[in-house]
Amino acid sequence: MDKGNATSVKEAMEFALQAFDTEAESLLATKCRMDSASFCEAVKALAAAERIATSGCGHSGIACMHFAHSLCCIERPARFLSPSEAVHGATGYLQSGDVAVLASRGGRTDELMPILGICRDKGVRVIGVTGNMSSPLAEKADIILPMSVLRECDRYDSQGTTSFVVLSAIFDALQVAVMELTGFTNDRFARIHPAGAVGKRLNGPV
């Protein structure tokens, strides 16, 4: 292991504690930057779509996987499309009138651009989530949701830490808004989530 930049445990702990402040500041900045009209348009699109796809690379992709699962948990039909599989036929899942959520902090992720083009050709509505409002994703998506990442948590501002938290928070906000708009209730969740501690709490003793 390269110990050229090794630091003390005390200094490492200072970085760890600062991470909370770094991410909190970016979350607040994203909240202040969010356009209500665009956000409401995205919520209505997700609530009405017959099918939803999410896609991203790296940490954005992991957040998109979780969002697809979260949408399924409120009975919105969604799946994560791997960028590599998407351009090998997986976009056949999407039909005209459906919604695709594409996430990229820089808005220029090479792997997402072909997906964006396919969606536009097929009449699929694209919700883009990015921090770069002059990027190809921002320019070509139908709905844009901005994210503000003041910096990543690590010393070098390079690891996908703050950006992952901010993107996940945007997805969480979308989920709870869609729940409200569609009138999704806990008894419906109980039917599709009988397992685990949550299922036991929702359904009571068997």
C-alpha positions as CSV (number, residue, x, y, z in Angstrom):
1,M,0.0,0.0,0.0
2,D,1.3,3.5,-0.9
3,K,1.8,5.3,2.4
4,G,3.2,8.5,0.8
5,N,0.1,10.4,1.8
6,A,-0.5,8.6,5.1
7,T,-2.0,10.7,7.9
8,S,-2.7,10.2,11.6
9,V,-5.9,8.7,12.9
10,K,-6.9,12.0,14.4
11,E,-6.5,13.8,11.0
12,A,-8.5,11.0,9.3
13,M,-11.3,11.5,11.8
14,E,-11.3,15.2,11.0
15,F,-11.9,14.4,7.4
16,A,-14.6,11.9,8.4
17,L,-16.5,14.4,10.4
18,Q,-16.1,17.1,7.8
19,A,-17.8,14.7,5.3
20,F,-21.1,15.2,7.1
21,D,-20.9,19.0,6.7
22,T,-19.7,18.7,3.1
23,E,-22.7,16.5,2.1
24,A,-25.2,18.6,4.1
25,E,-24.1,21.8,2.3
26,S,-24.6,20.2,-1.1
27,L,-28.0,18.8,-0.2
28,L,-29.1,22.3,0.9
29,A,-27.7,23.8,-2.2
30,T,-29.5,21.3,-4.4
31,K,-32.8,22.0,-2.5
32,C,-32.4,25.7,-3.2
33,R,-31.5,25.2,-6.8
34,M,-34.4,22.9,-7.6
35,D,-37.0,24.3,-10.0
36,S,-40.5,23.6,-8.7
37,A,-42.1,23.5,-12.1
38,S,-39.6,21.0,-13.5
39,F,-39.8,18.8,-10.4
40,C,-43.6,18.7,-10.5
41,E,-43.4,17.9,-14.2
42,A,-41.1,15.0,-13.4
43,V,-43.4,13.7,-10.6
44,K,-46.4,13.8,-12.9
45,A,-44.5,12.0,-15.6
46,L,-43.3,9.2,-13.3
47,A,-46.8,8.8,-11.8
48,A,-48.4,8.4,-15.2
49,A,-45.8,6.3,-17.1
50,E,-46.7,2.8,-18.0
51,R,-43.0,1.8,-17.8
52,I,-40.0,3.6,-16.3
53,A,-36.3,2.9,-16.9
54,T,-33.3,4.4,-15.0
55,S,-29.7,4.4,-16.2
56,G,-26.4,5.8,-15.1
57,C,-22.8,4.8,-14.8
58,G,-20.6,4.2,-11.7
59,H,-22.0,5.7,-8.5
60,S,-24.9,7.3,-10.5
61,G,-25.8,3.9,-11.8
62,I,-25.9,2.4,-8.3
63,A,-28.2,5.3,-7.2
64,C,-30.4,4.6,-10.3
65,M,-30.6,0.9,-9.4
66,H,-31.9,1.8,-6.0
67,F,-34.4,4.3,-7.5
68,A,-35.8,1.7,-9.8
69,H,-36.3,-0.6,-6.8
70,S,-37.9,2.2,-4.8
71,L,-40.4,2.9,-7.6
72,C,-41.3,-0.8,-7.7
73,C,-42.0,-0.6,-3.9
74,I,-44.7,2.0,-4.6
75,E,-46.1,0.0,-7.5
76,R,-44.5,2.0,-10.3
77,P,-43.2,-0.4,-13.0
78,A,-39.5,0.3,-13.2
79,R,-36.2,-1.3,-14.0
80,F,-32.6,-0.3,-14.2
81,L,-31.1,-0.5,-17.7
82,S,-27.4,-1.2,-17.7
83,P,-25.8,1.3,-20.1
84,S,-24.0,-1.6,-21.9
85,E,-27.1,-3.7,-22.2
86,A,-29.2,-0.8,-23.2
87,V,-27.4,-0.4,-26.5
88,H,-27.6,-4.2,-27.1
89,G,-31.4,-4.4,-27.2
90,A,-32.5,-3.7,-23.6
91,T,-34.1,-0.4,-24.6
92,G,-36.7,-2.5,-26.3
93,Y,-38.3,-2.5,-22.9
94,L,-39.3,1.1,-23.5
95,Q,-42.2,2.2,-25.7
96,S,-43.5,5.6,-26.8
97,G,-44.9,7.5,-23.8
98,D,-42.7,5.8,-21.3
99,V,-40.2,7.6,-19.1
100,A,-36.4,7.2,-18.8
101,V,-34.4,8.7,-16.0
102,L,-30.8,9.3,-17.0
103,A,-28.3,10.5,-14.3
104,S,-24.9,12.0,-14.8
105,R,-23.3,14.7,-12.7
106,G,-21.3,16.1,-15.6
107,G,-24.1,15.4,-18.1
108,R,-21.6,14.1,-20.7
109,T,-21.3,10.4,-19.8
110,D,-20.4,8.8,-23.1
111,E,-22.4,5.6,-22.4
112,L,-25.6,7.5,-21.8
113,M,-25.7,9.5,-25.0
114,P,-26.8,6.6,-27.3
115,I,-29.6,5.8,-24.8
116,L,-30.7,9.4,-24.9
117,G,-30.8,9.2,-28.7
118,I,-32.8,6.0,-28.7
119,C,-35.3,7.4,-26.2
120,R,-35.9,10.5,-28.4
121,D,-36.3,8.3,-31.5
122,K,-38.9,6.1,-29.7
123,G,-40.9,8.9,-28.1
124,V,-39.7,8.1,-24.6
125,R,-39.8,11.1,-22.3
126,V,-36.4,11.7,-20.7
127,I,-35.8,13.1,-17.2
128,G,-32.2,14.1,-16.9
129,V,-30.5,14.7,-13.6
130,T,-27.2,16.5,-13.8
131,G,-25.1,19.3,-12.3
132,N,-24.1,20.7,-15.7
133,M,-26.9,22.7,-17.2
134,S,-25.0,23.3,-20.4
135,S,-24.3,19.6,-21.0
136,P,-25.7,17.4,-23.8
137,L,-28.0,15.7,-21.3
138,A,-29.4,19.0,-20.0
139,E,-29.9,20.3,-23.6
140,K,-31.6,17.2,-25.0
141,A,-33.6,15.8,-22.0
142,D,-37.3,16.7,-21.8
143,I,-37.2,17.5,-18.1
144,I,-34.1,18.6,-16.2
145,L,-33.5,18.3,-12.5
146,P,-30.3,20.0,-11.3
147,M,-28.0,18.7,-8.7
148,S,-25.4,20.8,-6.8
149,V,-22.3,19.1,-5.7
150,L,-20.0,21.7,-4.0
151,R,-17.3,19.1,-3.7
152,E,-16.7,15.4,-3.0
153,C,-15.8,14.5,0.6
154,D,-12.3,13.2,0.0
155,R,-9.1,15.2,0.1
156,Y,-8.8,15.1,-3.7
157,D,-12.4,15.9,-4.6
158,S,-12.5,12.8,-6.8
159,Q,-14.5,10.0,-5.1
160,G,-18.3,9.7,-5.8
161,T,-19.3,10.5,-2.3
162,T,-21.3,13.8,-2.1
163,S,-22.6,13.3,-5.7
164,F,-24.0,9.9,-4.7
165,V,-25.7,11.3,-1.6
166,V,-27.2,14.3,-3.6
167,L,-28.5,12.1,-6.4
168,S,-30.0,9.6,-3.9
169,A,-31.7,12.5,-2.1
170,I,-33.3,13.7,-5.4
171,F,-34.6,10.3,-6.1
172,D,-35.9,10.0,-2.5
173,A,-37.8,13.3,-3.0
174,L,-39.2,12.1,-6.3
175,Q,-40.4,8.8,-4.7
176,V,-42.2,10.4,-1.8
177,A,-43.9,13.0,-4.1
178,V,-45.0,10.2,-6.5
179,M,-46.4,8.4,-3.4
180,E,-48.5,11.4,-2.5
181,L,-49.7,12.1,-6.1
182,T,-50.8,8.5,-6.7
183,G,-52.3,8.0,-3.2
184,F,-50.1,5.1,-2.5
185,T,-50.9,3.7,1.0
186,N,-49.1,1.4,3.5
187,D,-51.7,-1.3,3.2
188,R,-50.7,-1.7,-0.5
189,F,-47.0,-1.8,0.5
190,A,-47.8,-4.5,3.1
191,R,-49.2,-6.7,0.4
192,I,-46.0,-6.6,-1.7
193,H,-43.5,-6.5,1.2
194,P,-44.4,-9.3,3.6
195,A,-40.8,-10.2,4.3
196,G,-38.3,-8.8,6.8
197,A,-38.8,-6.6,9.8
198,V,-40.8,-4.1,7.7
199,G,-43.2,-6.8,6.5
200,K,-43.7,-8.1,10.0
201,R,-44.4,-4.6,11.3
202,L,-46.8,-3.8,8.4
203,N,-48.7,-7.1,8.5
204,G,-48.7,-7.8,12.2
205,P,-48.2,-11.2,13.8
206,V,-49.0,-14.2,11.6
